[in-house]
Amino acid sequence: MLKKYEEALRRLTEEVYAFGELDERALRFIIEGLQEGDEAKVKEARSLLKGNHKANAKIDMNIITTLALYAPEASDLRRVVALIKIASELSRIGDYLKTHAKNILQQMAAQEEGEEEEGLPLLDDTRLAFHRSTVTALHLALEAIRESDPERLDNIARKIGVEESKCDDFVSILEKNMVARICTHPEQADELVGTLHVMRKLERISDRSVNIVKLARYALEGGKLKL
């Protein structure tokens, strides 16, 4: 029974990892779309995340089935609980990315119609660095899902902490730029505030990546879980 349970747990871990890979692929498509001005890539990102909630529900059901079949205890139960929470974090990340992609497509459409000639660029050095730090944090979080070595997990946690701090700084810079823009172009206030709201959601991806590492550590070592 133990061998069968370990195999079931391995499958669940890989399923959650694959679920997260869709988020990472979508974010990379968004970055490429912004760099190349390619709406098709941003649309592809949204398409990848279309079944986000159904996929999360399927993972939850598979985990519940595993609990019912094997009734794990102690550390084994902790690992299963961590996977449920990690899948939830990844689902929320997918939601943020769908909103972000939708906002980008709207901005691209407005630029094509000449409505944003005087607005902030879709991609500048700060925004590009922000997106790159975000995708790095997410990639590291996915590595944590599979990691079973405490020292390597600590190293991942330190690296994500750096990227999270960068993302906070990038949002602060963007916020200052947008506030300055509102002062000189008050007619763009609604649009800029909306964009800033979406960028703050994007910043939450690095926060949730930190949560995923905390959950991976909880699964491995136990202790109190604080998210």
C-alpha positions in Angstrom: 0.0 0.0 0.0 2.9 2.4 0.8 4.3 2.0 -2.6 1.0 2.7 -4.3 0.4 5.7 -2.1 3.9 7.1 -2.9 3.1 6.6 -6.6 -0.2 8.4 -6.2 1.5 11.3 -4.4 4.1 11.5 -7.1 1.4 11.7 -9.7 -0.4 14.5 -7.8 2.8 16.4 -7.4 3.5 16.2 -11.2 -0.1 17.2 -11.9 0.2 20.3 -9.7 3.6 21.1 -11.3 2.1 20.9 -14.8 -0.8 23.1 -13.7 1.8 25.7 -12.6 3.7 25.3 -15.9 0.7 26.7 -17.7 0.9 29.9 -15.6 4.6 30.2 -16.4 4.1 29.6 -20.2 1.3 32.1 -20.2 3.4 34.8 -18.5 6.3 34.1 -21.0 3.8 34.5 -23.9 2.7 37.8 -22.4 6.2 39.1 -22.1 7.0 38.0 -25.7 3.8 39.7 -26.9 4.7 42.9 -25.2 8.3 42.9 -26.6 7.2 42.1 -30.1 3.9 44.0 -30.1 2.2 40.7 -31.0 -1.4 40.4 -29.9 -1.5 36.8 -31.0 0.9 35.8 -28.3 -1.0 37.6 -25.6 -4.2 35.9 -26.8 -2.4 32.6 -26.7 -1.6 33.3 -23.0 -5.3 33.8 -22.3 -6.1 30.6 -24.2 -3.7 28.6 -22.1 -5.5 29.8 -18.9 -9.0 29.3 -20.2 -9.7 26.1 -18.3 -7.9 27.3 -15.1 -10.7 26.7 -12.7 -11.7 23.4 -14.1 -8.2 22.1 -13.9 -7.9 23.3 -10.3 -11.2 21.5 -9.5 -9.9 18.3 -11.1 -6.7 18.4 -9.0 -8.8 18.9 -5.9 -10.9 15.9 -6.8 -7.9 13.8 -7.4 -6.4 14.8 -4.1 -9.7 14.0 -2.3 -9.8 10.6 -4.0 -6.2 9.9 -2.8 -7.1 10.9 0.7 -10.1 8.6 0.6 -8.2 5.6 -0.8 -5.1 5.8 1.4 -6.1 7.8 4.5 -2.6 9.2 5.0 -1.5 10.4 8.4 1.1 12.7 9.9 3.8 13.8 7.4 2.0 12.1 4.5 -1.2 14.0 5.2 0.8 17.2 5.5 2.2 16.7 2.0 -1.3 16.2 0.5 -2.7 19.3 2.3 0.2 21.4 1.0 -0.5 20.3 -2.6 -4.2 21.4 -2.3 -3.0 24.8 -1.1 -0.3 25.1 -3.7 -2.9 24.3 -6.5 -5.1 27.1 -5.1 -2.2 29.6 -5.2 -1.5 28.6 -8.8 -5.1 29.1 -9.7 -5.1 32.6 -8.3 -1.9 33.3 -10.2 -3.7 32.2 -13.4 -6.6 34.6 -12.6 -4.1 37.5 -12.3 -2.5 36.6 -15.6 -5.9 36.4 -17.4 -6.8 39.9 -16.2 -3.3 41.2 -17.1 -3.5 39.7 -20.6 -7.0 41.2 -21.1 -5.7 44.7 -20.0 -2.8 44.4 -22.4 -5.0 43.5 -25.4 -7.2 46.5 -24.6 -4.2 48.8 -24.6 -2.9 47.3 -27.8 -6.2 47.8 -29.5 -6.4 51.4 -28.2 -2.9 52.1 -29.6 -3.8 50.7 -33.0 -6.7 53.2 -33.0 -4.4 56.0 -32.1 -6.1 56.6 -28.7 -2.9 56.2 -26.6 -0.3 58.1 -28.5 0.4 60.3 -25.5 0.1 57.6 -22.9 2.7 55.6 -21.1 4.3 52.9 -23.2 3.1 49.3 -23.0 6.6 48.2 -22.3 9.6 50.2 -21.0 12.7 49.1 -19.1 11.0 49.1 -15.7 8.0 47.1 -16.9 10.2 44.6 -18.7 12.3 44.1 -15.6 9.2 43.8 -13.5 7.8 41.1 -15.8 11.1 39.2 -15.8 11.4 39.2 -12.0 7.8 38.0 -11.8 8.5 35.1 -14.2 11.7 34.2 -12.4 9.8 34.1 -9.0 7.2 31.9 -10.5 9.7 29.5 -12.1 11.5 29.2 -8.7 8.2 28.4 -7.0 7.6 25.6 -9.5 11.0 24.2 -8.7 10.1 24.2 -5.0 7.1 22.0 -5.6 9.4 19.1 -6.7 12.2 19.8 -4.2 12.9 17.4 -1.4 16.2 18.7 -0.1 15.8 21.3 2.7 19.0 23.2 1.8 18.1 23.5 -1.8 14.6 24.6 -0.8 16.2 27.3 1.5 18.2 28.5 -1.5 15.1 28.7 -3.6 13.3 30.7 -0.9 16.2 33.2 -0.7 16.2 33.7 -4.5 12.4 34.3 -4.5 12.7 36.7 -1.7 15.1 38.8 -3.9 12.7 38.7 -6.8 9.7 39.6 -4.6 11.6 42.7 -3.3 12.4 43.7 -6.8 8.8 43.5 -7.8 7.7 45.7 -4.9 10.3 48.3 -6.0 9.1 48.1 -9.7 5.5 48.7 -8.7 6.5 51.7 -6.6 8.4 53.2 -9.5 5.4 52.6 -11.9 3.0 54.0 -9.3 5.1 57.2 -9.1 5.3 57.5 -12.9 1.5 57.1 -13.3 0.7 59.6 -10.6 3.0 62.1 -12.3 1.2 61.3 -15.6 -2.2 61.8 -14.0 -1.1 65.3 -12.8 -0.2 66.3 -16.4 -2.9 64.4 -18.2 -5.9 64.2 -15.8 -8.1 63.0 -18.7 -6.2 59.7 -18.6 -6.7 59.2 -14.9 -9.3 56.4 -15.1 -7.2 54.4 -17.6 -4.0 54.8 -15.6 -5.5 53.9 -12.3 -7.0 50.8 -14.0 -3.6 49.8 -15.4 -1.9 50.3 -12.0 -4.6 48.1 -10.4 -3.7 45.3 -12.9 0.0 45.8 -12.3 -0.5 45.4 -8.6 -2.2 42.1 -9.2 0.8 41.1 -11.3 3.0 41.9 -8.3 0.9 39.5 -6.2 2.3 36.7 -8.3 5.7 37.0 -6.6 3.9 37.1 -3.2 2.1 33.9 -4.0 5.3 32.3 -5.3 6.7 33.0 -1.8 3.6 31.2 -0.4 4.2 28.2 -2.6 7.8 27.9 -1.2 6.4 28.1 2.4 3.9 25.4 1.6 6.7 23.2 0.1 8.7 23.7 3.3 5.7 22.9 5.4 5.2 19.6 3.4 8.8 18.7 3.9 9.5 19.8 7.5 6.2 20.5 9.2 5.8 23.2 11.8 3.4 26.2 11.8 2.2 27.4 8.4 1.9 31.2 8.0 0.9 32.6 4.6 
